[in-house]
């Protein structure tokens, strides 16, 4: 691993790497929220399927048929089910931004991550002569 305090990096390069890293981390957090969305909508669909059966059992065929024919097979976003949204995001934007982050970091900083944090860690440890 290259020296995290690479003097060859300008302040602007460090700032750009820091912002790209945090943006990428936020995209991953968004992906986690998307997974939660997928699970919550999936649980809701399971409850709607049970409601269809209960409506039918109670003699409300029209409502039961609407659930079965319109709502249960439909997609959550356009015609996509939530798992398809998750996969589209994972193999699209998430993969693209991760690849971009890796490529920029590789080109500018020998692949090093957390350069700003590493510098801060070094500074804080140096000021107290900290040894692990």
mmCIF file of the C-alpha atoms, coordinates in Angstrom:
data_MODEL
# 
_entry.id   MODEL 
# 
loop_
_atom_site.group_PDB 
_atom_site.id 
_atom_site.type_symbol 
_atom_site.label_atom_id 
_atom_site.label_alt_id 
_atom_site.label_comp_id 
_atom_site.label_asym_id 
_atom_site.label_entity_id 
_atom_site.label_seq_id 
_atom_site.pdbx_PDB_ins_code 
_atom_site.Cartn_x 
_atom_site.Cartn_y 
_atom_site.Cartn_z 
_atom_site.occupancy 
_atom_site.B_iso_or_equiv 
_atom_site.pdbx_formal_charge 
_atom_site.auth_seq_id 
_atom_site.auth_comp_id 
_atom_site.auth_asym_id 
_atom_site.auth_atom_id 
_atom_site.pdbx_PDB_model_num 
ATOM 1   C CA . UNK A 1 1   ? 0.000   0.000   0.000   1.00 0.00 ? 1   UNK A CA 1 
ATOM 2   C CA . UNK A 1 2   ? 1.284   3.434   -0.851  1.00 0.00 ? 2   UNK A CA 1 
ATOM 3   C CA . UNK A 1 3   ? 2.053   6.034   1.778   1.00 0.00 ? 3   UNK A CA 1 
ATOM 4   C CA . UNK A 1 4   ? -1.303  7.532   2.823   1.00 0.00 ? 4   UNK A CA 1 
ATOM 5   C CA . UNK A 1 5   ? 0.414   10.911  3.329   1.00 0.00 ? 5   UNK A CA 1 
ATOM 6   C CA . UNK A 1 6   ? 1.554   11.062  -0.268  1.00 0.00 ? 6   UNK A CA 1 
ATOM 7   C CA . UNK A 1 7   ? 3.044   14.558  -0.705  1.00 0.00 ? 7   UNK A CA 1 
ATOM 8   C CA . UNK A 1 8   ? 2.476   14.250  -4.446  1.00 0.00 ? 8   UNK A CA 1 
ATOM 9   C CA . UNK A 1 9   ? -1.274  14.711  -3.944  1.00 0.00 ? 9   UNK A CA 1 
ATOM 10  C CA . UNK A 1 10  ? -2.396  18.315  -4.137  1.00 0.00 ? 10  UNK A CA 1 
ATOM 11  C CA . UNK A 1 11  ? -4.979  19.704  -1.753  1.00 0.00 ? 11  UNK A CA 1 
ATOM 12  C CA . UNK A 1 12  ? -7.507  19.729  -4.614  1.00 0.00 ? 12  UNK A CA 1 
ATOM 13  C CA . UNK A 1 13  ? -6.802  16.060  -5.402  1.00 0.00 ? 13  UNK A CA 1 
ATOM 14  C CA . UNK A 1 14  ? -7.188  15.107  -1.744  1.00 0.00 ? 14  UNK A CA 1 
ATOM 15  C CA . UNK A 1 15  ? -10.455 17.040  -1.575  1.00 0.00 ? 15  UNK A CA 1 
ATOM 16  C CA . UNK A 1 16  ? -11.753 15.362  -4.731  1.00 0.00 ? 16  UNK A CA 1 
ATOM 17  C CA . UNK A 1 17  ? -10.822 11.895  -3.456  1.00 0.00 ? 17  UNK A CA 1 
ATOM 18  C CA . UNK A 1 18  ? -12.458 12.665  -0.109  1.00 0.00 ? 18  UNK A CA 1 
ATOM 19  C CA . UNK A 1 19  ? -15.689 13.828  -1.794  1.00 0.00 ? 19  UNK A CA 1 
ATOM 20  C CA . UNK A 1 20  ? -15.762 10.864  -4.199  1.00 0.00 ? 20  UNK A CA 1 
ATOM 21  C CA . UNK A 1 21  ? -15.213 8.467   -1.303  1.00 0.00 ? 21  UNK A CA 1 
ATOM 22  C CA . UNK A 1 22  ? -18.017 9.980   0.758   1.00 0.00 ? 22  UNK A CA 1 
ATOM 23  C CA . UNK A 1 23  ? -20.337 10.117  -2.239  1.00 0.00 ? 23  UNK A CA 1 
ATOM 24  C CA . UNK A 1 24  ? -19.658 6.438   -2.917  1.00 0.00 ? 24  UNK A CA 1 
ATOM 25  C CA . UNK A 1 25  ? -20.341 5.602   0.730   1.00 0.00 ? 25  UNK A CA 1 
ATOM 26  C CA . UNK A 1 26  ? -23.650 7.488   0.520   1.00 0.00 ? 26  UNK A CA 1 
ATOM 27  C CA . UNK A 1 27  ? -24.571 5.527   -2.613  1.00 0.00 ? 27  UNK A CA 1 
ATOM 28  C CA . UNK A 1 28  ? -23.907 2.317   -0.641  1.00 0.00 ? 28  UNK A CA 1 
ATOM 29  C CA . UNK A 1 29  ? -26.109 3.606   2.188   1.00 0.00 ? 29  UNK A CA 1 
ATOM 30  C CA . UNK A 1 30  ? -28.812 4.315   -0.392  1.00 0.00 ? 30  UNK A CA 1 
ATOM 31  C CA . UNK A 1 31  ? -28.411 0.745   -1.630  1.00 0.00 ? 31  UNK A CA 1 
ATOM 32  C CA . UNK A 1 32  ? -29.000 -0.466  1.931   1.00 0.00 ? 32  UNK A CA 1 
ATOM 33  C CA . UNK A 1 33  ? -32.170 1.623   2.050   1.00 0.00 ? 33  UNK A CA 1 
ATOM 34  C CA . UNK A 1 34  ? -33.194 0.108   -1.270  1.00 0.00 ? 34  UNK A CA 1 
ATOM 35  C CA . UNK A 1 35  ? -32.740 -3.384  0.183   1.00 0.00 ? 35  UNK A CA 1 
ATOM 36  C CA . UNK A 1 36  ? -34.928 -2.342  3.141   1.00 0.00 ? 36  UNK A CA 1 
ATOM 37  C CA . UNK A 1 37  ? -37.536 -1.038  0.665   1.00 0.00 ? 37  UNK A CA 1 
ATOM 38  C CA . UNK A 1 38  ? -37.414 -4.383  -1.154  1.00 0.00 ? 38  UNK A CA 1 
ATOM 39  C CA . UNK A 1 39  ? -38.006 -6.305  2.082   1.00 0.00 ? 39  UNK A CA 1 
ATOM 40  C CA . UNK A 1 40  ? -40.788 -4.012  3.328   1.00 0.00 ? 40  UNK A CA 1 
ATOM 41  C CA . UNK A 1 41  ? -42.682 -4.090  0.045   1.00 0.00 ? 41  UNK A CA 1 
ATOM 42  C CA . UNK A 1 42  ? -42.210 -7.868  -0.098  1.00 0.00 ? 42  UNK A CA 1 
ATOM 43  C CA . UNK A 1 43  ? -43.763 -8.233  3.354   1.00 0.00 ? 43  UNK A CA 1 
ATOM 44  C CA . UNK A 1 44  ? -46.612 -5.957  2.285   1.00 0.00 ? 44  UNK A CA 1 
ATOM 45  C CA . UNK A 1 45  ? -47.218 -8.100  -0.794  1.00 0.00 ? 45  UNK A CA 1 
ATOM 46  C CA . UNK A 1 46  ? -47.378 -11.223 1.389   1.00 0.00 ? 46  UNK A CA 1 
ATOM 47  C CA . UNK A 1 47  ? -50.012 -9.530  3.556   1.00 0.00 ? 47  UNK A CA 1 
ATOM 48  C CA . UNK A 1 48  ? -51.983 -8.478  0.482   1.00 0.00 ? 48  UNK A CA 1 
ATOM 49  C CA . UNK A 1 49  ? -51.916 -12.089 -0.742  1.00 0.00 ? 49  UNK A CA 1 
ATOM 50  C CA . UNK A 1 50  ? -53.344 -13.192 2.617   1.00 0.00 ? 50  UNK A CA 1 
ATOM 51  C CA . UNK A 1 51  ? -55.918 -10.412 2.406   1.00 0.00 ? 51  UNK A CA 1 
ATOM 52  C CA . UNK A 1 52  ? -56.988 -11.718 -0.997  1.00 0.00 ? 52  UNK A CA 1 
ATOM 53  C CA . UNK A 1 53  ? -57.752 -15.098 0.545   1.00 0.00 ? 53  UNK A CA 1 
ATOM 54  C CA . UNK A 1 54  ? -59.600 -13.514 3.477   1.00 0.00 ? 54  UNK A CA 1 
ATOM 55  C CA . UNK A 1 55  ? -61.669 -11.295 1.168   1.00 0.00 ? 55  UNK A CA 1 
ATOM 56  C CA . UNK A 1 56  ? -62.586 -14.276 -0.968  1.00 0.00 ? 56  UNK A CA 1 
ATOM 57  C CA . UNK A 1 57  ? -63.485 -16.298 2.131   1.00 0.00 ? 57  UNK A CA 1 
ATOM 58  C CA . UNK A 1 58  ? -65.697 -13.408 3.309   1.00 0.00 ? 58  UNK A CA 1 
ATOM 59  C CA . UNK A 1 59  ? -67.507 -13.315 -0.038  1.00 0.00 ? 59  UNK A CA 1 
ATOM 60  C CA . UNK A 1 60  ? -65.896 -10.173 -1.467  1.00 0.00 ? 60  UNK A CA 1 
ATOM 61  C CA . UNK A 1 61  ? -64.859 -11.663 -4.804  1.00 0.00 ? 61  UNK A CA 1 
ATOM 62  C CA . UNK A 1 62  ? -64.494 -8.321  -6.618  1.00 0.00 ? 62  UNK A CA 1 
ATOM 63  C CA . UNK A 1 63  ? -61.917 -7.003  -4.129  1.00 0.00 ? 63  UNK A CA 1 
ATOM 64  C CA . UNK A 1 64  ? -60.144 -10.364 -4.006  1.00 0.00 ? 64  UNK A CA 1 
ATOM 65  C CA . UNK A 1 65  ? -60.017 -10.508 -7.811  1.00 0.00 ? 65  UNK A CA 1 
ATOM 66  C CA . UNK A 1 66  ? -58.653 -6.949  -7.981  1.00 0.00 ? 66  UNK A CA 1 
ATOM 67  C CA . UNK A 1 67  ? -55.840 -7.845  -5.605  1.00 0.00 ? 67  UNK A CA 1 
ATOM 68  C CA . UNK A 1 68  ? -55.021 -11.054 -7.497  1.00 0.00 ? 68  UNK A CA 1 
ATOM 69  C CA . UNK A 1 69  ? -55.290 -9.618  -11.020 1.00 0.00 ? 69  UNK A CA 1 
ATOM 70  C CA . UNK A 1 70  ? -54.143 -6.008  -10.651 1.00 0.00 ? 70  UNK A CA 1 
ATOM 71  C CA . UNK A 1 71  ? -52.106 -5.324  -7.533  1.00 0.00 ? 71  UNK A CA 1 
ATOM 72  C CA . UNK A 1 72  ? -50.228 -8.528  -6.709  1.00 0.00 ? 72  UNK A CA 1 
ATOM 73  C CA . UNK A 1 73  ? -48.669 -9.133  -10.128 1.00 0.00 ? 73  UNK A CA 1 
ATOM 74  C CA . UNK A 1 74  ? -47.885 -5.456  -10.753 1.00 0.00 ? 74  UNK A CA 1 
ATOM 75  C CA . UNK A 1 75  ? -44.482 -3.920  -10.310 1.00 0.00 ? 75  UNK A CA 1 
ATOM 76  C CA . UNK A 1 76  ? -43.598 -1.538  -7.509  1.00 0.00 ? 76  UNK A CA 1 
ATOM 77  C CA . UNK A 1 77  ? -41.814 0.827   -9.911  1.00 0.00 ? 77  UNK A CA 1 
ATOM 78  C CA . UNK A 1 78  ? -43.262 0.873   -13.397 1.00 0.00 ? 78  UNK A CA 1 
ATOM 79  C CA . UNK A 1 79  ? -43.434 -2.847  -14.222 1.00 0.00 ? 79  UNK A CA 1 
ATOM 80  C CA . UNK A 1 80  ? -40.418 -3.854  -12.127 1.00 0.00 ? 80  UNK A CA 1 
ATOM 81  C CA . UNK A 1 81  ? -40.710 -5.823  -8.932  1.00 0.00 ? 81  UNK A CA 1 
ATOM 82  C CA . UNK A 1 82  ? -38.538 -4.595  -6.078  1.00 0.00 ? 82  UNK A CA 1 
ATOM 83  C CA . UNK A 1 83  ? -35.912 -7.298  -6.591  1.00 0.00 ? 83  UNK A CA 1 
ATOM 84  C CA . UNK A 1 84  ? -35.527 -6.069  -10.175 1.00 0.00 ? 84  UNK A CA 1 
ATOM 85  C CA . UNK A 1 85  ? -35.074 -2.485  -8.945  1.00 0.00 ? 85  UNK A CA 1 
ATOM 86  C CA . UNK A 1 86  ? -32.403 -3.708  -6.506  1.00 0.00 ? 86  UNK A CA 1 
ATOM 87  C CA . UNK A 1 87  ? -30.568 -5.646  -9.225  1.00 0.00 ? 87  UNK A CA 1 
ATOM 88  C CA . UNK A 1 88  ? -30.815 -2.797  -11.747 1.00 0.00 ? 88  UNK A CA 1 
ATOM 89  C CA . UNK A 1 89  ? -29.343 -0.372  -9.218  1.00 0.00 ? 89  UNK A CA 1 
ATOM 90  C CA . UNK A 1 90  ? -26.663 -2.814  -8.034  1.00 0.00 ? 90  UNK A CA 1 
ATOM 91  C CA . UNK A 1 91  ? -25.429 -3.695  -11.521 1.00 0.00 ? 91  UNK A CA 1 
ATOM 92  C CA . UNK A 1 92  ? -25.935 -0.166  -12.864 1.00 0.00 ? 92  UNK A CA 1 
ATOM 93  C CA . UNK A 1 93  ? -25.293 2.982   -10.857 1.00 0.00 ? 93  UNK A CA 1 
ATOM 94  C CA . UNK A 1 94  ? -23.745 1.282   -7.802  1.00 0.00 ? 94  UNK A CA 1 
ATOM 95  C CA . UNK A 1 95  ? -21.303 -0.725  -9.931  1.00 0.00 ? 95  UNK A CA 1 
ATOM 96  C CA . UNK A 1 96  ? -20.511 2.278   -12.124 1.00 0.00 ? 96  UNK A CA 1 
ATOM 97  C CA . UNK A 1 97  ? -19.774 4.673   -9.256  1.00 0.00 ? 97  UNK A CA 1 
ATOM 98  C CA . UNK A 1 98  ? -17.730 2.019   -7.420  1.00 0.00 ? 98  UNK A CA 1 
ATOM 99  C CA . UNK A 1 99  ? -15.667 1.399   -10.547 1.00 0.00 ? 99  UNK A CA 1 
ATOM 100 C CA . UNK A 1 100 ? -15.177 5.148   -11.018 1.00 0.00 ? 100 UNK A CA 1 
ATOM 101 C CA . UNK A 1 101 ? -14.079 5.577   -7.390  1.00 0.00 ? 101 UNK A CA 1 
ATOM 102 C CA . UNK A 1 102 ? -11.629 2.677   -7.717  1.00 0.00 ? 102 UNK A CA 1 
ATOM 103 C CA . UNK A 1 103 ? -10.254 3.955   -11.035 1.00 0.00 ? 103 UNK A CA 1 
ATOM 104 C CA . UNK A 1 104 ? -9.721  7.548   -9.853  1.00 0.00 ? 104 UNK A CA 1 
ATOM 105 C CA . UNK A 1 105 ? -8.215  6.366   -6.565  1.00 0.00 ? 105 UNK A CA 1 
ATOM 106 C CA . UNK A 1 106 ? -5.925  3.935   -8.397  1.00 0.00 ? 106 UNK A CA 1 
ATOM 107 C CA . UNK A 1 107 ? -4.732  6.627   -10.785 1.00 0.00 ? 107 UNK A CA 1 
ATOM 108 C CA . UNK A 1 108 ? -4.246  9.430   -8.242  1.00 0.00 ? 108 UNK A CA 1 
ATOM 109 C CA . UNK A 1 109 ? -3.428  7.657   -4.965  1.00 0.00 ? 109 UNK A CA 1 
ATOM 110 C CA . UNK A 1 110 ? -2.175  4.158   -5.781  1.00 0.00 ? 110 UNK A CA 1 
ATOM 111 C CA . UNK A 1 111 ? -5.564  2.794   -4.740  1.00 0.00 ? 111 UNK A CA 1 
ATOM 112 C CA . UNK A 1 112 ? -5.398  4.160   -1.194  1.00 0.00 ? 112 UNK A CA 1 
ATOM 113 C CA . UNK A 1 113 ? -8.640  4.903   0.616   1.00 0.00 ? 113 UNK A CA 1 
ATOM 114 C CA . UNK A 1 114 ? -9.361  7.203   3.566   1.00 0.00 ? 114 UNK A CA 1 
ATOM 115 C CA . UNK A 1 115 ? -6.386  9.458   2.864   1.00 0.00 ? 115 UNK A CA 1 
ATOM 116 C CA . UNK A 1 116 ? -7.760  12.427  4.801   1.00 0.00 ? 116 UNK A CA 1 
ATOM 117 C CA . UNK A 1 117 ? -8.724  10.266  7.768   1.00 0.00 ? 117 UNK A CA 1 
ATOM 118 C CA . UNK A 1 118 ? -5.339  8.561   7.736   1.00 0.00 ? 118 UNK A CA 1 
ATOM 119 C CA . UNK A 1 119 ? -3.584  11.919  7.826   1.00 0.00 ? 119 UNK A CA 1 
ATOM 120 C CA . UNK A 1 120 ? -5.773  13.021  10.723  1.00 0.00 ? 120 UNK A CA 1 
ATOM 121 C CA . UNK A 1 121 ? -5.038  9.772   12.551  1.00 0.00 ? 121 UNK A CA 1 
ATOM 122 C CA . UNK A 1 122 ? -1.306  10.265  12.081  1.00 0.00 ? 122 UNK A CA 1 
ATOM 123 C CA . UNK A 1 123 ? -1.499  13.876  13.323  1.00 0.00 ? 123 UNK A CA 1 
ATOM 124 C CA . UNK A 1 124 ? -3.502  12.955  16.415  1.00 0.00 ? 124 UNK A CA 1 
ATOM 125 C CA . UNK A 1 125 ? -1.213  10.059  17.255  1.00 0.00 ? 125 UNK A CA 1 
ATOM 126 C CA . UNK A 1 126 ? 1.957   12.101  16.724  1.00 0.00 ? 126 UNK A CA 1 
ATOM 127 C CA . UNK A 1 127 ? 0.839   14.825  19.105  1.00 0.00 ? 127 UNK A CA 1 
ATOM 128 C CA . UNK A 1 128 ? 0.671   12.332  21.976  1.00 0.00 ? 128 UNK A CA 1 
ATOM 129 C CA . UNK A 1 129 ? 3.460   9.964   20.921  1.00 0.00 ? 129 UNK A CA 1 
ATOM 130 C CA . UNK A 1 130 ? 0.877   7.173   20.708  1.00 0.00 ? 130 UNK A CA 1 
ATOM 131 C CA . UNK A 1 131 ? 2.093   3.633   20.169  1.00 0.00 ? 131 UNK A CA 1 
ATOM 132 C CA . UNK A 1 132 ? -0.252  0.692   19.617  1.00 0.00 ? 132 UNK A CA 1 
# 
